[in-house]
Amino acid sequence: MSPTPHSPLPTPVSFEFFPPKTDEQRDALERSVQRLKAVAPDYVSMTFGAGGSTLSHTVEAIKGLRANHGLDAAPHLSCMGGSRAEIRALIEEYQSLGVRRIVALRGDLPSGMASIGDLRYASELVEFIRDVSGDHFHIEVACYPEVHPQADDALADLANFKRKIDAGANGAITQYFYNADGYFRFVDAVRKIGVDVPIVPGIMPIANFSQLRRFSEMCGAEIPRWLTKRLTAYADDTDAIREFSTDVVAELCRKLVDGGAPGLHFYTLNRAKPTLAILERLG
């Protein structure tokens, strides 16, 4: 598959990072942010350091993205394992920092924690953010075109998603996927139940296939059989994997944008090169 020239991508992009915990990780994040901010993203997000001392990493990373890079930085906020007082304190701290966007998630119970916390579901977290801060924050939530792995069925998953929107969310970011039709079917389904917020597809570049396979097993994202077979066939030929994967994901992005997706949210894993390669394919 050879790259095909296209007109520039006429849609906003955003990037997700995770909070660094070591000097080496901080340097890697800094290098990636320096490169990716040249694309002028709509915003960037920082995942949630759940549980204990790791929690501060998200706050510090958000401060750095705002102060050092002038980026609109959105913290992820999870309710799992936290008390109302702890979550309120975080909301108020972000509000005092001038943060205007939050990604609200249920999250997973941190290892070693016995208590679920005061809020059990993302819909409850969204409602709590609204109670604490009114309309200060633009709230994004998660959604799952291929169905949440813990949902009873697809209809129950849709109903749960609608509860998050009804609680006050402004938009949603999908779990990553590699089947554009699945995204469009999901959008059609949520429109039929009265959800009209923007649904932004989450995009996972493929840099390391074994890592991707592990992620997908945990989160329930499907890697199509044809894609698995092609990537497996390349074995240790990293250059071939990189070229092929870039073409595949760029073509997915093009289909999504041409079909009306309101933006693209890239899961960067704190690496700039795979995401930039896709964006270069897209013009």
C-alpha positions as CSV (number, residue, x, y, z in Angstrom):
1,M,0.0,0.0,0.0
2,S,1.7,3.2,-1.1
3,P,0.7,6.6,0.3
4,T,-1.7,8.6,-1.7
5,P,-1.6,12.4,-1.8
6,H,-4.5,14.1,-0.2
7,S,-5.6,17.6,0.7
8,P,-4.7,18.7,4.2
9,L,-6.7,17.2,7.0
10,P,-9.6,19.6,7.8
11,T,-10.3,18.4,11.3
12,P,-9.0,19.1,14.8
13,V,-6.5,16.7,16.4
14,S,-5.7,16.1,20.0
15,F,-3.0,14.0,21.8
16,E,-3.1,11.8,24.9
17,F,0.0,11.4,27.1
18,F,0.7,9.6,30.3
19,P,2.3,11.2,33.4
20,P,6.1,10.5,33.7
21,K,7.4,9.1,36.9
22,T,11.2,9.1,36.2
23,D,13.7,11.5,34.8
24,E,14.0,9.4,31.7
25,Q,10.3,9.4,31.2
26,R,10.1,13.1,31.8
27,D,12.8,13.7,29.1
28,A,10.9,11.4,26.6
29,L,7.7,13.3,27.2
30,E,9.3,16.6,26.8
31,R,10.8,15.6,23.5
32,S,7.5,14.2,22.2
33,V,5.5,17.3,23.3
34,Q,8.0,19.6,21.6
35,R,7.5,17.8,18.3
36,L,3.8,17.3,18.6
37,K,2.8,20.8,19.6
38,A,4.1,22.0,16.2
39,V,0.9,20.4,14.8
40,A,-1.1,22.9,16.9
41,P,-3.4,20.4,18.6
42,D,-6.9,21.4,19.7
43,Y,-5.9,20.2,23.2
44,V,-3.8,17.5,24.9
45,S,-4.8,15.1,27.7
46,M,-2.9,13.5,30.5
47,T,-4.0,10.1,31.9
48,F,-4.8,9.6,35.5
49,G,-2.1,8.5,38.0
50,A,-4.5,6.4,40.1
51,G,-3.9,5.8,43.8
52,G,-1.6,7.3,46.4
53,S,1.6,9.2,45.5
54,T,1.3,8.6,41.8
55,L,-1.8,10.9,41.7
56,S,0.4,13.9,41.9
57,H,2.1,13.0,38.6
58,T,-1.0,13.9,36.6
59,V,-1.3,17.3,38.3
60,E,2.4,18.2,37.9
61,A,2.3,17.1,34.2
62,I,-0.7,19.2,33.6
63,K,1.0,22.2,35.1
64,G,4.1,21.6,32.9
65,L,2.0,21.3,29.7
66,R,0.3,24.6,30.4
67,A,3.2,26.6,31.8
68,N,6.1,25.4,29.6
69,H,4.2,24.7,26.3
70,G,1.1,26.9,26.4
71,L,-1.1,23.9,25.7
72,D,-4.8,23.5,26.6
73,A,-4.2,20.5,28.8
74,A,-7.0,18.2,30.0
75,P,-6.4,15.9,33.0
76,H,-8.1,12.5,33.1
77,L,-10.0,12.1,36.3
78,S,-11.1,8.7,37.6
79,C,-13.6,8.1,40.4
80,M,-12.4,4.5,41.2
81,G,-10.9,4.2,44.7
82,G,-11.4,7.9,45.6
83,S,-13.5,9.6,48.2
84,R,-15.8,12.5,47.4
85,A,-13.5,14.8,49.4
86,E,-10.4,13.7,47.4
87,I,-12.1,14.1,44.0
88,R,-13.5,17.5,45.0
89,A,-10.0,18.6,46.0
90,L,-8.7,17.6,42.6
91,I,-11.6,19.3,40.7
92,E,-11.0,22.5,42.7
93,E,-7.2,22.4,42.2
94,Y,-7.7,22.1,38.4
95,Q,-10.2,24.9,38.5
96,S,-7.8,27.1,40.3
97,L,-5.1,26.3,37.7
98,G,-7.3,27.6,34.9
99,V,-7.9,24.1,33.4
100,R,-11.1,24.2,31.4
101,R,-11.4,20.6,30.2
102,I,-11.6,17.2,32.0
103,V,-11.7,13.7,30.7
104,A,-14.0,11.9,33.2
105,L,-13.6,8.1,33.5
106,R,-14.7,5.4,35.9
107,G,-11.2,3.9,35.7
108,D,-10.0,0.6,37.2
109,L,-9.5,0.0,40.9
110,P,-5.8,0.6,41.7
111,S,-3.9,-2.5,42.8
112,G,-3.8,-3.0,46.5
113,M,-6.9,-0.9,47.1
114,A,-9.9,-2.7,48.6
115,S,-12.5,0.1,48.4
116,I,-14.2,1.0,45.1
117,G,-14.7,4.6,46.4
118,D,-17.6,6.9,46.9
119,L,-18.5,7.1,43.2
120,R,-19.0,3.9,41.3
121,Y,-19.6,5.0,37.7
122,A,-18.4,7.6,35.3
123,S,-21.9,9.1,35.1
124,E,-21.8,9.7,38.9
125,L,-18.4,11.4,38.4
126,V,-19.7,13.7,35.6
127,E,-22.6,14.7,37.8
128,F,-20.3,15.3,40.8
129,I,-18.0,17.5,38.6
130,R,-21.1,19.6,37.6
131,D,-22.2,19.9,41.2
132,V,-18.8,21.1,42.3
133,S,-17.9,23.4,39.4
134,G,-21.0,24.1,37.4
135,D,-20.3,24.7,33.7
136,H,-16.6,25.6,34.3
137,F,-15.3,22.4,32.6
138,H,-15.9,20.9,29.2
139,I,-16.2,17.3,30.1
140,E,-15.2,14.4,27.8
141,V,-16.2,10.8,28.6
142,A,-15.2,7.4,27.1
143,C,-17.3,5.3,24.7
144,Y,-16.8,1.9,23.1
145,P,-17.7,1.3,19.5
146,E,-16.9,-2.4,20.0
147,V,-18.7,-2.5,23.3
148,H,-17.1,-2.2,26.8
149,P,-15.6,-5.5,27.8
150,Q,-17.5,-5.5,31.1
151,A,-20.9,-4.6,29.6
152,D,-23.7,-7.2,29.7
153,D,-24.5,-6.5,26.0
154,A,-24.4,-3.8,23.4
155,L,-27.7,-2.2,24.4
156,A,-26.7,-2.0,28.1
157,D,-23.5,-0.4,27.0
158,L,-25.4,2.2,24.9
159,A,-27.7,3.0,27.9
160,N,-24.7,3.4,30.2
161,F,-23.1,5.8,27.7
162,K,-26.3,7.9,27.5
163,R,-26.3,8.2,31.3
164,K,-22.9,9.8,31.1
165,I,-24.1,12.4,28.5
166,D,-27.4,13.0,30.4
167,A,-25.3,13.7,33.6
168,G,-23.6,16.6,31.8
169,A,-20.8,15.4,29.5
170,N,-20.1,17.6,26.5
171,G,-18.4,15.0,24.3
172,A,-16.9,11.6,24.0
173,I,-13.6,9.9,22.9
174,T,-13.8,6.4,21.7
175,Q,-11.6,3.4,22.6
176,Y,-9.3,2.8,19.7
177,F,-10.4,0.5,16.9
178,Y,-9.3,-0.5,13.4
179,N,-12.7,-0.8,11.7
180,A,-14.2,2.5,10.5
181,D,-17.6,0.9,9.9
182,G,-17.8,0.0,13.6
183,Y,-17.4,3.7,14.5
184,F,-20.1,4.8,12.1
185,R,-22.5,2.2,13.3
186,F,-21.9,3.3,16.9
187,V,-22.5,6.9,16.1
188,D,-25.7,6.0,14.3
189,A,-26.9,4.0,17.3
190,V,-26.2,6.7,19.8
191,R,-28.0,9.3,17.6
192,K,-31.1,7.1,17.6
193,I,-31.2,7.2,21.4
194,G,-31.0,10.9,21.6
195,V,-27.2,11.5,22.1
196,D,-26.1,14.5,20.0
197,V,-22.6,15.3,21.4
198,P,-19.5,15.0,19.3
199,I,-18.0,11.5,19.2
200,V,-14.3,11.7,18.5
201,P,-12.5,8.6,17.4
202,G,-9.5,7.5,19.5
203,I,-6.6,6.5,17.2
204,M,-3.8,4.1,18.3
205,P,-0.7,4.2,16.1
206,I,0.9,0.7,15.7
207,A,4.5,0.9,16.8
208,N,4.9,-2.3,18.7
209,F,2.5,-5.1,17.7
210,S,3.1,-7.3,20.8
211,Q,2.4,-4.3,23.1
212,L,-0.8,-3.5,21.0
213,R,-2.0,-7.1,21.4
214,R,-1.6,-6.9,25.2
215,F,-3.4,-3.6,25.4
216,S,-6.2,-5.0,23.2
217,E,-6.7,-8.1,25.3
218,M,-7.1,-5.9,28.4
219,C,-9.4,-3.3,26.9
220,G,-11.5,-5.4,24.5
221,A,-10.4,-3.6,21.3
222,E,-10.5,-5.8,18.3
223,I,-7.5,-6.2,16.0
224,P,-8.9,-7.5,12.7
225,R,-7.7,-10.9,11.7
226,W,-6.3,-9.7,8.4
227,L,-4.3,-7.0,10.2
228,T,-2.9,-9.5,12.8
229,K,-1.9,-11.9,10.0
230,R,0.0,-9.1,8.1
231,L,1.8,-7.8,11.1
232,T,2.7,-11.3,12.2
233,A,4.1,-12.0,8.8
234,Y,6.6,-9.2,9.0
235,A,8.1,-10.8,12.2
236,D,11.0,-8.7,13.3
237,D,11.1,-6.4,10.3
238,T,10.4,-3.2,12.2
239,D,10.8,-0.9,9.1
240,A,8.1,-2.9,7.2
241,I,5.8,-3.0,10.2
242,R,6.2,0.8,10.6
243,E,5.5,1.6,7.0
244,F,2.5,-0.8,6.7
245,S,1.0,0.2,10.0
246,T,1.3,3.9,9.2
247,D,-0.5,3.4,5.9
248,V,-3.3,1.4,7.6
249,V,-3.9,3.8,10.4
250,A,-3.7,6.9,8.1
251,E,-6.3,5.3,5.7
252,L,-8.5,4.6,8.8
253,C,-8.2,8.3,9.8
254,R,-9.0,9.4,6.2
255,K,-12.2,7.3,6.2
256,L,-13.2,8.6,9.5
257,V,-12.7,12.3,8.6
258,D,-14.4,11.8,5.2
259,G,-17.3,10.2,6.9
260,G,-17.8,13.1,9.3
261,A,-15.7,12.4,12.4
262,P,-15.4,15.7,14.3
263,G,-11.8,15.2,15.3
264,L,-9.0,12.6,15.9
265,H,-7.6,11.8,19.3
266,F,-4.2,10.1,19.2
267,Y,-3.1,7.8,21.9
268,T,0.6,8.7,21.6
269,L,2.1,6.6,24.5
270,N,4.4,9.5,24.9
271,R,6.0,8.9,21.5
272,A,5.8,11.5,18.7
273,K,7.2,9.6,15.7
274,P,4.3,7.2,15.0
275,T,1.6,9.9,15.3
276,L,3.6,12.3,13.2
277,A,4.1,9.7,10.5
278,I,0.4,9.2,10.3
279,L,-0.3,13.0,10.2
280,E,2.3,13.4,7.4
281,R,0.4,10.8,5.3
282,L,-2.7,12.8,5.8
283,G,-1.1,16.0,4.6
